[in-house]
Amino acid sequence: MESMGSSSVSAGSAGDAGSAGEPSTAEVSKPEASTAELVEQLRADRLWLLQQIDGGRWPELRLDLAALERELGQVLEQAQEKLNLGSNS
C-alpha cells in the first residue's frame, strides 16, 4: 500500500519529507508554535488530504479518508470557535 506521507504537525520521516504533492513538513511542533498556527497547519493538511481523495489517490481507503476529513473539519471548526472565544475575554 502506498504511504500517505507524514503530517506536518509531527516530526515526519526522512524518507517522505519534501516529496512532490505532499504537505509541507514545517516545524510547527516546536514548543513556541501557537495553537492558532497548529490549527492553520491542520487546515492545510486537511486541504491536501481532500485534494488527494478527489484526485483518486488511495481508492480502497476513500470512504474512511473522507470520513476522517469531515471529522477533522469539525474539530478544526470547534478549535477555531474556542480560539475566537478565548481572544474576546
HTML snippet that shows the backbone in 3Dmol.js (N, CA, C, O; Angstrom):
<script src="https://3Dmol.org/build/3Dmol-min.js"></script>
<div id="view" style="width:600px;height:400px;position:relative"></div>
<script>
const pdb = `
ATOM      1  N   MET A   1       0.836  -1.165   0.000  1.00  0.00           N
ATOM      2  CA  MET A   1       0.000   0.000   0.000  1.00  0.00           C
ATOM      3  C   MET A   1       0.885   1.234   0.000  1.00  0.00           C
ATOM      4  O   MET A   1       1.941   1.235   0.633  1.00  0.00           O
ATOM      5  N   GLU A   2       0.486   2.251  -0.678  1.00  0.00           N
ATOM      6  CA  GLU A   2       1.252   3.480  -0.812  1.00  0.00           C
ATOM      7  C   GLU A   2       1.201   4.296   0.470  1.00  0.00           C
ATOM      8  O   GLU A   2       0.155   4.393   1.112  1.00  0.00           O
ATOM      9  N   SER A   3       2.322   4.876   0.837  1.00  0.00           N
ATOM     10  CA  SER A   3       2.389   5.691   2.058  1.00  0.00           C
ATOM     11  C   SER A   3       1.688   7.016   1.848  1.00  0.00           C
ATOM     12  O   SER A   3       1.765   7.607   0.771  1.00  0.00           O
ATOM     13  N   MET A   4       0.987   7.490   2.905  1.00  0.00           N
ATOM     14  CA  MET A   4       0.290   8.770   2.818  1.00  0.00           C
ATOM     15  C   MET A   4       1.210   9.924   3.169  1.00  0.00           C
ATOM     16  O   MET A   4       0.797  11.076   3.036  1.00  0.00           O
ATOM     17  N   GLY A   5       2.421   9.678   3.605  1.00  0.00           N
ATOM     18  CA  GLY A   5       3.312  10.759   3.983  1.00  0.00           C
ATOM     19  C   GLY A   5       3.076  11.136   5.427  1.00  0.00           C
ATOM     20  O   GLY A   5       2.185  10.601   6.087  1.00  0.00           O
ATOM     21  N   SER A   6       3.874  12.051   5.902  1.00  0.00           N
ATOM     22  CA  SER A   6       3.778  12.434   7.302  1.00  0.00           C
ATOM     23  C   SER A   6       2.965  13.696   7.468  1.00  0.00           C
ATOM     24  O   SER A   6       2.914  14.537   6.570  1.00  0.00           O
ATOM     25  N   SER A   7       2.337  13.826   8.601  1.00  0.00           N
ATOM     26  CA  SER A   7       1.625  15.045   8.931  1.00  0.00           C
ATOM     27  C   SER A   7       2.641  16.119   9.248  1.00  0.00           C
ATOM     28  O   SER A   7       3.685  15.835   9.835  1.00  0.00           O
ATOM     29  N   SER A   8       2.352  17.327   8.874  1.00  0.00           N
ATOM     30  CA  SER A   8       3.281  18.409   9.144  1.00  0.00           C
ATOM     31  C   SER A   8       3.277  18.788  10.609  1.00  0.00           C
ATOM     32  O   SER A   8       4.105  19.592  11.038  1.00  0.00           O
ATOM     33  N   VAL A   9       2.365  18.229  11.384  1.00  0.00           N
ATOM     34  CA  VAL A   9       2.336  18.520  12.807  1.00  0.00           C
ATOM     35  C   VAL A   9       3.329  17.637  13.537  1.00  0.00           C
ATOM     36  O   VAL A   9       3.865  18.033  14.572  1.00  0.00           O
ATOM     37  N   SER A  10       3.582  16.445  13.011  1.00  0.00           N
ATOM     38  CA  SER A  10       4.545  15.550  13.631  1.00  0.00           C
ATOM     39  C   SER A  10       5.902  15.733  12.969  1.00  0.00           C
ATOM     40  O   SER A  10       6.027  16.448  11.974  1.00  0.00           O
ATOM     41  N   ALA A  11       6.892  15.096  13.514  1.00  0.00           N
ATOM     42  CA  ALA A  11       8.249  15.259  13.008  1.00  0.00           C
ATOM     43  C   ALA A  11       8.395  14.718  11.595  1.00  0.00           C
ATOM     44  O   ALA A  11       9.198  15.238  10.820  1.00  0.00           O
ATOM     45  N   GLY A  12       7.635  13.681  11.243  1.00  0.00           N
ATOM     46  CA  GLY A  12       7.716  13.128   9.895  1.00  0.00           C
ATOM     47  C   GLY A  12       8.929  12.231   9.748  1.00  0.00           C
ATOM     48  O   GLY A  12       9.849  12.277  10.565  1.00  0.00           O
ATOM     49  N   SER A  13       8.928  11.414   8.702  1.00  0.00           N
ATOM     50  CA  SER A  13      10.071  10.553   8.465  1.00  0.00           C
ATOM     51  C   SER A  13      10.913  11.125   7.346  1.00  0.00           C
ATOM     52  O   SER A  13      10.399  11.795   6.450  1.00  0.00           O
ATOM     53  N   ALA A  14      12.182  10.866   7.397  1.00  0.00           N
ATOM     54  CA  ALA A  14      13.105  11.429   6.419  1.00  0.00           C
ATOM     55  C   ALA A  14      12.825  10.920   5.017  1.00  0.00           C
ATOM     56  O   ALA A  14      13.120  11.614   4.044  1.00  0.00           O
ATOM     57  N   GLY A  15      12.265   9.732   4.891  1.00  0.00           N
ATOM     58  CA  GLY A  15      12.044   9.137   3.584  1.00  0.00           C
ATOM     59  C   GLY A  15      10.999   9.838   2.746  1.00  0.00           C
ATOM     60  O   GLY A  15      11.087   9.801   1.518  1.00  0.00           O
ATOM     61  N   ASP A  16      10.001  10.483   3.360  1.00  0.00           N
ATOM     62  CA  ASP A  16       8.960  11.076   2.543  1.00  0.00           C
ATOM     63  C   ASP A  16       8.860  12.589   2.720  1.00  0.00           C
ATOM     64  O   ASP A  16       7.971  13.206   2.133  1.00  0.00           O
ATOM     65  N   ALA A  17       9.717  13.192   3.489  1.00  0.00           N
ATOM     66  CA  ALA A  17       9.665  14.639   3.686  1.00  0.00           C
ATOM     67  C   ALA A  17      10.038  15.343   2.393  1.00  0.00           C
ATOM     68  O   ALA A  17      11.053  15.026   1.772  1.00  0.00           O
ATOM     69  N   GLY A  18       9.223  16.287   1.996  1.00  0.00           N
ATOM     70  CA  GLY A  18       9.519  17.089   0.826  1.00  0.00           C
ATOM     71  C   GLY A  18       9.152  16.447  -0.485  1.00  0.00           C
ATOM     72  O   GLY A  18       9.472  17.003  -1.535  1.00  0.00           O
ATOM     73  N   SER A  19       8.500  15.312  -0.482  1.00  0.00           N
ATOM     74  CA  SER A  19       8.095  14.680  -1.726  1.00  0.00           C
ATOM     75  C   SER A  19       7.076  15.551  -2.432  1.00  0.00           C
ATOM     76  O   SER A  19       6.272  16.222  -1.786  1.00  0.00           O
ATOM     77  N   ALA A  20       7.106  15.545  -3.737  1.00  0.00           N
ATOM     78  CA  ALA A  20       6.168  16.354  -4.509  1.00  0.00           C
ATOM     79  C   ALA A  20       4.738  15.936  -4.210  1.00  0.00           C
ATOM     80  O   ALA A  20       4.429  14.746  -4.147  1.00  0.00           O
ATOM     81  N   GLY A  21       3.871  16.918  -4.028  1.00  0.00           N
ATOM     82  CA  GLY A  21       2.470  16.634  -3.797  1.00  0.00           C
ATOM     83  C   GLY A  21       2.124  16.260  -2.377  1.00  0.00           C
ATOM     84  O   GLY A  21       0.982  15.890  -2.105  1.00  0.00           O
ATOM     85  N   GLU A  22       3.071  16.342  -1.465  1.00  0.00           N
ATOM     86  CA  GLU A  22       2.805  16.012  -0.069  1.00  0.00           C
ATOM     87  C   GLU A  22       2.808  17.294   0.740  1.00  0.00           C
ATOM     88  O   GLU A  22       3.431  18.279   0.345  1.00  0.00           O
ATOM     89  N   PRO A  23       2.110  17.290   1.880  1.00  0.00           N
ATOM     90  CA  PRO A  23       2.058  18.505   2.690  1.00  0.00           C
ATOM     91  C   PRO A  23       3.441  18.878   3.190  1.00  0.00           C
ATOM     92  O   PRO A  23       4.323  18.028   3.315  1.00  0.00           O
ATOM     93  N   SER A  24       3.616  20.151   3.473  1.00  0.00           N
ATOM     94  CA  SER A  24       4.907  20.619   3.961  1.00  0.00           C
ATOM     95  C   SER A  24       5.210  19.994   5.307  1.00  0.00           C
ATOM     96  O   SER A  24       4.301  19.608   6.042  1.00  0.00           O
ATOM     97  N   THR A  25       6.482  19.895   5.624  1.00  0.00           N
ATOM     98  CA  THR A  25       6.868  19.366   6.922  1.00  0.00           C
ATOM     99  C   THR A  25       7.456  20.502   7.749  1.00  0.00           C
ATOM    100  O   THR A  25       8.496  20.348   8.389  1.00  0.00           O
ATOM    101  N   ALA A  26       6.776  21.644   7.727  1.00  0.00           N
ATOM    102  CA  ALA A  26       7.210  22.792   8.518  1.00  0.00           C
ATOM    103  C   ALA A  26       7.298  22.377   9.979  1.00  0.00           C
ATOM    104  O   ALA A  26       6.506  21.564  10.454  1.00  0.00           O
ATOM    105  N   GLU A  27       8.244  22.928  10.664  1.00  0.00           N
ATOM    106  CA  GLU A  27       8.447  22.548  12.057  1.00  0.00           C
ATOM    107  C   GLU A  27       7.450  23.271  12.946  1.00  0.00           C
ATOM    108  O   GLU A  27       7.823  24.177  13.692  1.00  0.00           O
ATOM    109  N   VAL A  28       6.192  22.879  12.872  1.00  0.00           N
ATOM    110  CA  VAL A  28       5.140  23.502  13.648  1.00  0.00           C
ATOM    111  C   VAL A  28       5.100  22.925  15.046  1.00  0.00           C
ATOM    112  O   VAL A  28       4.497  23.519  15.940  1.00  0.00           O
ATOM    113  N   SER A  29       5.723  21.787  15.253  1.00  0.00           N
ATOM    114  CA  SER A  29       5.647  21.125  16.546  1.00  0.00           C
ATOM    115  C   SER A  29       6.619  21.724  17.561  1.00  0.00           C
ATOM    116  O   SER A  29       6.711  21.231  18.686  1.00  0.00           O
ATOM    117  N   LYS A  30       7.343  22.772  17.187  1.00  0.00           N
ATOM    118  CA  LYS A  30       8.237  23.427  18.140  1.00  0.00           C
ATOM    119  C   LYS A  30       7.415  23.958  19.305  1.00  0.00           C
ATOM    120  O   LYS A  30       6.260  24.339  19.114  1.00  0.00           O
ATOM    121  N   PRO A  31       7.974  23.993  20.495  1.00  0.00           N
ATOM    122  CA  PRO A  31       7.225  24.438  21.676  1.00  0.00           C
ATOM    123  C   PRO A  31       6.632  25.830  21.518  1.00  0.00           C
ATOM    124  O   PRO A  31       5.568  26.107  22.071  1.00  0.00           O
ATOM    125  N   GLU A  32       7.293  26.711  20.777  1.00  0.00           N
ATOM    126  CA  GLU A  32       6.788  28.065  20.647  1.00  0.00           C
ATOM    127  C   GLU A  32       5.664  28.210  19.611  1.00  0.00           C
ATOM    128  O   GLU A  32       5.127  29.303  19.434  1.00  0.00           O
ATOM    129  N   ALA A  33       5.314  27.141  18.941  1.00  0.00           N
ATOM    130  CA  ALA A  33       4.222  27.192  17.966  1.00  0.00           C
ATOM    131  C   ALA A  33       2.907  27.439  18.705  1.00  0.00           C
ATOM    132  O   ALA A  33       2.582  26.746  19.669  1.00  0.00           O
ATOM    133  N   SER A  34       2.172  28.423  18.243  1.00  0.00           N
ATOM    134  CA  SER A  34       0.913  28.749  18.903  1.00  0.00           C
ATOM    135  C   SER A  34      -0.185  27.792  18.458  1.00  0.00           C
ATOM    136  O   SER A  34      -0.075  27.116  17.435  1.00  0.00           O
ATOM    137  N   THR A  35      -1.240  27.758  19.252  1.00  0.00           N
ATOM    138  CA  THR A  35      -2.388  26.927  18.913  1.00  0.00           C
ATOM    139  C   THR A  35      -2.959  27.347  17.574  1.00  0.00           C
ATOM    140  O   THR A  35      -3.334  26.497  16.766  1.00  0.00           O
ATOM    141  N   ALA A  36      -3.029  28.645  17.327  1.00  0.00           N
ATOM    142  CA  ALA A  36      -3.554  29.141  16.053  1.00  0.00           C
ATOM    143  C   ALA A  36      -2.706  28.656  14.882  1.00  0.00           C
ATOM    144  O   ALA A  36      -3.246  28.321  13.827  1.00  0.00           O
ATOM    145  N   GLU A  37      -1.389  28.614  15.054  1.00  0.00           N
ATOM    146  CA  GLU A  37      -0.508  28.123  13.992  1.00  0.00           C
ATOM    147  C   GLU A  37      -0.744  26.632  13.742  1.00  0.00           C
ATOM    148  O   GLU A  37      -0.758  26.180  12.597  1.00  0.00           O
ATOM    149  N   LEU A  38      -0.927  25.885  14.814  1.00  0.00           N
ATOM    150  CA  LEU A  38      -1.181  24.449  14.668  1.00  0.00           C
ATOM    151  C   LEU A  38      -2.515  24.199  13.959  1.00  0.00           C
ATOM    152  O   LEU A  38      -2.613  23.323  13.100  1.00  0.00           O
ATOM    153  N   VAL A  39      -3.535  24.973  14.325  1.00  0.00           N
ATOM    154  CA  VAL A  39      -4.839  24.841  13.672  1.00  0.00           C
ATOM    155  C   VAL A  39      -4.700  25.175  12.192  1.00  0.00           C
ATOM    156  O   VAL A  39      -5.268  24.483  11.347  1.00  0.00           O
ATOM    157  N   GLU A  40      -3.961  26.214  11.872  1.00  0.00           N
ATOM    158  CA  GLU A  40      -3.780  26.598  10.465  1.00  0.00           C
ATOM    159  C   GLU A  40      -3.046  25.511   9.688  1.00  0.00           C
ATOM    160  O   GLU A  40      -3.389  25.234   8.539  1.00  0.00           O
ATOM    161  N   GLN A  41      -2.038  24.893  10.304  1.00  0.00           N
ATOM    162  CA  GLN A  41      -1.314  23.817   9.625  1.00  0.00           C
ATOM    163  C   GLN A  41      -2.210  22.604   9.416  1.00  0.00           C
ATOM    164  O   GLN A  41      -2.134  21.944   8.380  1.00  0.00           O
ATOM    165  N   LEU A  42      -3.059  22.309  10.401  1.00  0.00           N
ATOM    166  CA  LEU A  42      -4.007  21.207  10.238  1.00  0.00           C
ATOM    167  C   LEU A  42      -5.001  21.502   9.120  1.00  0.00           C
ATOM    168  O   LEU A  42      -5.400  20.595   8.390  1.00  0.00           O
ATOM    169  N   ARG A  43      -5.405  22.768   8.981  1.00  0.00           N
ATOM    170  CA  ARG A  43      -6.289  23.153   7.872  1.00  0.00           C
ATOM    171  C   ARG A  43      -5.599  22.886   6.524  1.00  0.00           C
ATOM    172  O   ARG A  43      -6.214  22.379   5.586  1.00  0.00           O
ATOM    173  N   ALA A  44      -4.331  23.232   6.455  1.00  0.00           N
ATOM    174  CA  ALA A  44      -3.580  22.990   5.217  1.00  0.00           C
ATOM    175  C   ALA A  44      -3.464  21.493   4.938  1.00  0.00           C
ATOM    176  O   ALA A  44      -3.600  21.061   3.793  1.00  0.00           O
ATOM    177  N   ASP A  45      -3.213  20.706   5.978  1.00  0.00           N
ATOM    178  CA  ASP A  45      -3.114  19.254   5.806  1.00  0.00           C
ATOM    179  C   ASP A  45      -4.467  18.664   5.396  1.00  0.00           C
ATOM    180  O   ASP A  45      -4.527  17.737   4.589  1.00  0.00           O
ATOM    181  N   ARG A  46      -5.539  19.205   5.954  1.00  0.00           N
ATOM    182  CA  ARG A  46      -6.885  18.742   5.594  1.00  0.00           C
ATOM    183  C   ARG A  46      -7.158  19.028   4.113  1.00  0.00           C
ATOM    184  O   ARG A  46      -7.697  18.182   3.399  1.00  0.00           O
ATOM    185  N   LEU A  47      -6.780  20.223   3.663  1.00  0.00           N
ATOM    186  CA  LEU A  47      -6.962  20.573   2.258  1.00  0.00           C
ATOM    187  C   LEU A  47      -6.162  19.629   1.363  1.00  0.00           C
ATOM    188  O   LEU A  47      -6.661  19.177   0.333  1.00  0.00           O
ATOM    189  N   TRP A  48      -4.923  19.333   1.754  1.00  0.00           N
ATOM    190  CA  TRP A  48      -4.092  18.412   0.990  1.00  0.00           C
ATOM    191  C   TRP A  48      -4.759  17.040   0.909  1.00  0.00           C
ATOM    192  O   TRP A  48      -4.808  16.426  -0.157  1.00  0.00           O
ATOM    193  N   LEU A  49      -5.279  16.561   2.062  1.00  0.00           N
ATOM    194  CA  LEU A  49      -5.948  15.265   2.086  1.00  0.00           C
ATOM    195  C   LEU A  49      -7.157  15.254   1.160  1.00  0.00           C
ATOM    196  O   LEU A  49      -7.368  14.300   0.411  1.00  0.00           O
ATOM    197  N   LEU A  50      -7.942  16.312   1.217  1.00  0.00           N
ATOM    198  CA  LEU A  50      -9.120  16.414   0.354  1.00  0.00           C
ATOM    199  C   LEU A  50      -8.725  16.396  -1.122  1.00  0.00           C
ATOM    200  O   LEU A  50      -9.383  15.746  -1.935  1.00  0.00           O
ATOM    201  N   GLN A  51      -7.663  17.102  -1.464  1.00  0.00           N
ATOM    202  CA  GLN A  51      -7.189  17.108  -2.852  1.00  0.00           C
ATOM    203  C   GLN A  51      -6.737  15.718  -3.286  1.00  0.00           C
ATOM    204  O   GLN A  51      -6.989  15.307  -4.418  1.00  0.00           O
ATOM    205  N   GLN A  52      -6.073  14.997  -2.392  1.00  0.00           N
ATOM    206  CA  GLN A  52      -5.625  13.643  -2.718  1.00  0.00           C
ATOM    207  C   GLN A  52      -6.812  12.710  -2.930  1.00  0.00           C
ATOM    208  O   GLN A  52      -6.824  11.909  -3.864  1.00  0.00           O
ATOM    209  N   ILE A  53      -7.813  12.822  -2.053  1.00  0.00           N
ATOM    210  CA  ILE A  53      -9.009  11.982  -2.172  1.00  0.00           C
ATOM    211  C   ILE A  53      -9.720  12.291  -3.485  1.00  0.00           C
ATOM    212  O   ILE A  53     -10.082  11.382  -4.232  1.00  0.00           O
ATOM    213  N   ASP A  54      -9.920  13.582  -3.763  1.00  0.00           N
ATOM    214  CA  ASP A  54     -10.596  13.984  -5.002  1.00  0.00           C
ATOM    215  C   ASP A  54      -9.814  13.583  -6.244  1.00  0.00           C
ATOM    216  O   ASP A  54     -10.393  13.362  -7.308  1.00  0.00           O
ATOM    217  N   GLY A  55      -8.491  13.489  -6.104  1.00  0.00           N
ATOM    218  CA  GLY A  55      -7.642  13.096  -7.221  1.00  0.00           C
ATOM    219  C   GLY A  55      -7.599  11.590  -7.450  1.00  0.00           C
ATOM    220  O   GLY A  55      -6.931  11.121  -8.371  1.00  0.00           O
ATOM    221  N   GLY A  56      -8.306  10.832  -6.617  1.00  0.00           N
ATOM    222  CA  GLY A  56      -8.372   9.386  -6.814  1.00  0.00           C
ATOM    223  C   GLY A  56      -7.291   8.594  -6.110  1.00  0.00           C
ATOM    224  O   GLY A  56      -7.140   7.398  -6.356  1.00  0.00           O
ATOM    225  N   ARG A  57      -6.536   9.243  -5.239  1.00  0.00           N
ATOM    226  CA  ARG A  57      -5.490   8.525  -4.524  1.00  0.00           C
ATOM    227  C   ARG A  57      -6.109   7.641  -3.451  1.00  0.00           C
ATOM    228  O   ARG A  57      -7.126   8.010  -2.863  1.00  0.00           O
ATOM    229  N   TRP A  58      -5.531   6.512  -3.192  1.00  0.00           N
ATOM    230  CA  TRP A  58      -5.965   5.532  -2.190  1.00  0.00           C
ATOM    231  C   TRP A  58      -7.441   5.163  -2.354  1.00  0.00           C
ATOM    232  O   TRP A  58      -8.210   5.332  -1.408  1.00  0.00           O
ATOM    233  N   PRO A  59      -7.861   4.671  -3.512  1.00  0.00           N
ATOM    234  CA  PRO A  59      -9.280   4.370  -3.742  1.00  0.00           C
ATOM    235  C   PRO A  59      -9.861   3.361  -2.753  1.00  0.00           C
ATOM    236  O   PRO A  59     -11.048   3.422  -2.432  1.00  0.00           O
ATOM    237  N   GLU A  60      -9.033   2.434  -2.267  1.00  0.00           N
ATOM    238  CA  GLU A  60      -9.540   1.438  -1.325  1.00  0.00           C
ATOM    239  C   GLU A  60      -9.827   2.045   0.052  1.00  0.00           C
ATOM    240  O   GLU A  60     -10.529   1.440   0.862  1.00  0.00           O
ATOM    241  N   LEU A  61      -9.293   3.225   0.315  1.00  0.00           N
ATOM    242  CA  LEU A  61      -9.497   3.898   1.602  1.00  0.00           C
ATOM    243  C   LEU A  61     -10.370   5.139   1.482  1.00  0.00           C
ATOM    244  O   LEU A  61     -10.532   5.882   2.450  1.00  0.00           O
ATOM    245  N   ARG A  62     -10.930   5.366   0.308  1.00  0.00           N
ATOM    246  CA  ARG A  62     -11.650   6.618   0.030  1.00  0.00           C
ATOM    247  C   ARG A  62     -12.726   6.941   1.073  1.00  0.00           C
ATOM    248  O   ARG A  62     -12.772   8.063   1.578  1.00  0.00           O
ATOM    249  N   LEU A  63     -13.588   5.978   1.401  1.00  0.00           N
ATOM    250  CA  LEU A  63     -14.678   6.254   2.338  1.00  0.00           C
ATOM    251  C   LEU A  63     -14.155   6.578   3.734  1.00  0.00           C
ATOM    252  O   LEU A  63     -14.640   7.504   4.383  1.00  0.00           O
ATOM    253  N   ASP A  64     -13.173   5.820   4.189  1.00  0.00           N
ATOM    254  CA  ASP A  64     -12.600   6.080   5.514  1.00  0.00           C
ATOM    255  C   ASP A  64     -11.885   7.432   5.560  1.00  0.00           C
ATOM    256  O   ASP A  64     -12.016   8.177   6.531  1.00  0.00           O
ATOM    257  N   LEU A  65     -11.135   7.737   4.513  1.00  0.00           N
ATOM    258  CA  LEU A  65     -10.418   9.008   4.476  1.00  0.00           C
ATOM    259  C   LEU A  65     -11.378  10.190   4.374  1.00  0.00           C
ATOM    260  O   LEU A  65     -11.137  11.240   4.971  1.00  0.00           O
ATOM    261  N   ALA A  66     -12.461  10.024   3.622  1.00  0.00           N
ATOM    262  CA  ALA A  66     -13.457  11.091   3.519  1.00  0.00           C
ATOM    263  C   ALA A  66     -14.111  11.329   4.878  1.00  0.00           C
ATOM    264  O   ALA A  66     -14.358  12.477   5.248  1.00  0.00           O
ATOM    265  N   ALA A  67     -14.392  10.271   5.620  1.00  0.00           N
ATOM    266  CA  ALA A  67     -14.966  10.418   6.961  1.00  0.00           C
ATOM    267  C   ALA A  67     -13.960  11.110   7.888  1.00  0.00           C
ATOM    268  O   ALA A  67     -14.337  11.975   8.680  1.00  0.00           O
ATOM    269  N   LEU A  68     -12.706  10.735   7.790  1.00  0.00           N
ATOM    270  CA  LEU A  68     -11.661  11.366   8.586  1.00  0.00           C
ATOM    271  C   LEU A  68     -11.565  12.854   8.255  1.00  0.00           C
ATOM    272  O   LEU A  68     -11.442  13.686   9.154  1.00  0.00           O
ATOM    273  N   GLU A  69     -11.619  13.181   6.990  1.00  0.00           N
ATOM    274  CA  GLU A  69     -11.532  14.580   6.558  1.00  0.00           C
ATOM    275  C   GLU A  69     -12.701  15.387   7.113  1.00  0.00           C
ATOM    276  O   GLU A  69     -12.515  16.519   7.560  1.00  0.00           O
ATOM    277  N   ARG A  70     -13.904  14.814   7.089  1.00  0.00           N
ATOM    278  CA  ARG A  70     -15.079  15.518   7.642  1.00  0.00           C
ATOM    279  C   ARG A  70     -14.929  15.732   9.143  1.00  0.00           C
ATOM    280  O   ARG A  70     -15.213  16.817   9.650  1.00  0.00           O
ATOM    281  N   GLU A  71     -14.484  14.706   9.849  1.00  0.00           N
ATOM    282  CA  GLU A  71     -14.300  14.826  11.298  1.00  0.00           C
ATOM    283  C   GLU A  71     -13.222  15.856  11.629  1.00  0.00           C
ATOM    284  O   GLU A  71     -13.375  16.636  12.569  1.00  0.00           O
ATOM    285  N   LEU A  72     -12.151  15.861  10.871  1.00  0.00           N
ATOM    286  CA  LEU A  72     -11.095  16.842  11.086  1.00  0.00           C
ATOM    287  C   LEU A  72     -11.631  18.253  10.865  1.00  0.00           C
ATOM    288  O   LEU A  72     -11.278  19.175  11.599  1.00  0.00           O
ATOM    289  N   GLY A  73     -12.475  18.419   9.863  1.00  0.00           N
ATOM    290  CA  GLY A  73     -13.090  19.718   9.616  1.00  0.00           C
ATOM    291  C   GLY A  73     -13.925  20.180  10.802  1.00  0.00           C
ATOM    292  O   GLY A  73     -13.887  21.352  11.174  1.00  0.00           O
ATOM    293  N   GLN A  74     -14.674  19.262  11.390  1.00  0.00           N
ATOM    294  CA  GLN A  74     -15.496  19.607  12.558  1.00  0.00           C
ATOM    295  C   GLN A  74     -14.626  19.977  13.753  1.00  0.00           C
ATOM    296  O   GLN A  74     -14.927  20.933  14.467  1.00  0.00           O
ATOM    297  N   VAL A  75     -13.560  19.234  13.974  1.00  0.00           N
ATOM    298  CA  VAL A  75     -12.650  19.526  15.082  1.00  0.00           C
ATOM    299  C   VAL A  75     -12.003  20.893  14.877  1.00  0.00           C
ATOM    300  O   VAL A  75     -11.870  21.667  15.825  1.00  0.00           O
ATOM    301  N   LEU A  76     -11.605  21.189  13.653  1.00  0.00           N
ATOM    302  CA  LEU A  76     -10.979  22.473  13.370  1.00  0.00           C
ATOM    303  C   LEU A  76     -11.953  23.629  13.562  1.00  0.00           C
ATOM    304  O   LEU A  76     -11.564  24.692  14.046  1.00  0.00           O
ATOM    305  N   GLU A  77     -13.215  23.432  13.190  1.00  0.00           N
ATOM    306  CA  GLU A  77     -14.228  24.461  13.429  1.00  0.00           C
ATOM    307  C   GLU A  77     -14.396  24.715  14.923  1.00  0.00           C
ATOM    308  O   GLU A  77     -14.468  25.864  15.359  1.00  0.00           O
ATOM    309  N   GLN A  78     -14.459  23.637  15.708  1.00  0.00           N
ATOM    310  CA  GLN A  78     -14.595  23.775  17.161  1.00  0.00           C
ATOM    311  C   GLN A  78     -13.378  24.473  17.758  1.00  0.00           C
ATOM    312  O   GLN A  78     -13.517  25.324  18.637  1.00  0.00           O
ATOM    313  N   ALA A  79     -12.194  24.119  17.289  1.00  0.00           N
ATOM    314  CA  ALA A  79     -10.972  24.752  17.785  1.00  0.00           C
ATOM    315  C   ALA A  79     -10.971  26.239  17.451  1.00  0.00           C
ATOM    316  O   ALA A  79     -10.586  27.064  18.279  1.00  0.00           O
ATOM    317  N   GLN A  80     -11.402  26.582  16.240  1.00  0.00           N
ATOM    318  CA  GLN A  80     -11.450  27.988  15.839  1.00  0.00           C
ATOM    319  C   GLN A  80     -12.435  28.764  16.706  1.00  0.00           C
ATOM    320  O   GLN A  80     -12.157  29.897  17.100  1.00  0.00           O
ATOM    321  N   GLU A  81     -13.588  28.160  17.005  1.00  0.00           N
ATOM    322  CA  GLU A  81     -14.570  28.809  17.876  1.00  0.00           C
ATOM    323  C   GLU A  81     -13.980  29.055  19.258  1.00  0.00           C
ATOM    324  O   GLU A  81     -14.160  30.131  19.829  1.00  0.00           O
ATOM    325  N   LYS A  82     -13.276  28.064  19.797  1.00  0.00           N
ATOM    326  CA  LYS A  82     -12.650  28.211  21.119  1.00  0.00           C
ATOM    327  C   LYS A  82     -11.586  29.297  21.095  1.00  0.00           C
ATOM    328  O   LYS A  82     -11.480  30.087  22.034  1.00  0.00           O
ATOM    329  N   LEU A  83     -10.797  29.342  20.027  1.00  0.00           N
ATOM    330  CA  LEU A  83      -9.752  30.361  19.906  1.00  0.00           C
ATOM    331  C   LEU A  83     -10.372  31.757  19.843  1.00  0.00           C
ATOM    332  O   LEU A  83      -9.873  32.693  20.467  1.00  0.00           O
ATOM    333  N   ASN A  84     -11.452  31.887  19.094  1.00  0.00           N
ATOM    334  CA  ASN A  84     -12.127  33.178  18.977  1.00  0.00           C
ATOM    335  C   ASN A  84     -12.738  33.585  20.302  1.00  0.00           C
ATOM    336  O   ASN A  84     -12.671  34.758  20.668  1.00  0.00           O
ATOM    337  N   LEU A  85     -13.333  32.653  21.031  1.00  0.00           N
ATOM    338  CA  LEU A  85     -13.911  32.956  22.338  1.00  0.00           C
ATOM    339  C   LEU A  85     -12.826  33.363  23.317  1.00  0.00           C
ATOM    340  O   LEU A  85     -13.000  34.289  24.109  1.00  0.00           O
ATOM    341  N   GLY A  86     -11.690  32.653  23.253  1.00  0.00           N
ATOM    342  CA  GLY A  86     -10.589  32.959  24.169  1.00  0.00           C
ATOM    343  C   GLY A  86      -9.984  34.336  23.921  1.00  0.00           C
ATOM    344  O   GLY A  86      -9.501  34.968  24.860  1.00  0.00           O
ATOM    345  N   SER A  87      -9.998  34.808  22.691  1.00  0.00           N
ATOM    346  CA  SER A  87      -9.400  36.100  22.393  1.00  0.00           C
ATOM    347  C   SER A  87     -10.330  37.252  22.730  1.00  0.00           C
ATOM    348  O   SER A  87      -9.880  38.396  22.802  1.00  0.00           O
ATOM    349  N   ASN A  88     -11.623  36.984  22.941  1.00  0.00           N
ATOM    350  CA  ASN A  88     -12.589  38.031  23.274  1.00  0.00           C
ATOM    351  C   ASN A  88     -12.689  38.264  24.771  1.00  0.00           C
ATOM    352  O   ASN A  88     -13.351  39.211  25.196  1.00  0.00           O
ATOM    353  N   SER A  89     -12.055  37.434  25.580  1.00  0.00           N
ATOM    354  CA  SER A  89     -12.164  37.547  27.046  1.00  0.00           C
ATOM    355  C   SER A  89     -11.254  38.622  27.574  1.00  0.00           C
ATOM    356  O   SER A  89     -11.212  38.859  28.782  1.00  0.00           O
TER     357      SER A  89
END
`;
const viewer = $3Dmol.createViewer("view");
viewer.addModel(pdb, "pdb");
viewer.setStyle({}, {cartoon: {color: "spectrum"}});
viewer.zoomTo();
viewer.render();
</script>
